[in-house]
């Protein structure tokens, strides 16, 4: 009887832990607003880069849209995606879609963000979201978490980059699929997919 109770409690603990790091179209933290609905207009915002220079979303957007990715310096999941995020930025820049990183972690300074980008060879712009205002506005909860916004500022895709932390385990690339569909003028068949990673450490 005791064994069964312990087993049940362990299973429940794992389920709860899994729920904490998985997010799709709704907030998992009571004080974080839910993300905008697919098709919602994302209003312009401005954030400084690691050197303190302000950039608006409009000024960084590509002619065919933007991909915002909430990233982190210390998160092992976000770091596992560094090469894939840089490759994504290079592949789609030529197609008119610009990748923009956003760091909303309160404990990660602009200097740390700058050093991390240099060390990991991340060439796309990374903005520092002090006070996690943009993370709150977009309902972002984990790193990495991606938002594809089209040329008319409509949210077209929200969620993970692909289905595996380990590159060799990838069997579906939902973000790339969404970008390719939009560029081809086709409907995006999967507009949300559960993001997973480290919780954004809010102020």
C-alpha angles and dihedrals in degrees: 000000000000090000091053091050092050091048091049092049091049092051091048091050091053091048092051092047090051091050091053094060100037121083135166126154098342139057120260095193119071094223096045116087118237115261119263115271119261106271094030118133114249109216119223120267138178130224133168123249121229090279092054096253113141120234129182121217088240092056093053099040121111122233089258098039144275140275114216114199121187105217139173140213098221105027110111092208093052090045091052086062098049096103093042092049092050091047089049090052092050095044096050102035088076088052094054100260116116125204116221123187122212125196113198100165111125094211095052111084127210088251091054090049090051094048092046093051091050093046094048095041094240106165100175117096116272118199127202113231101200111194089015091257095149092042088054093046092052096038092238113170109164143036121269101030122149135209122188113204118186128221091275091052095254118146105241104168136017129183142039129004092229139331103272138056087209112067093218090058096057113124099156130035104194097173094052090045090054093048093047092049092050092048090050091050092245129132116267104243095197111035096168133036128172111269118214133190141083121341114254107251102229129203 
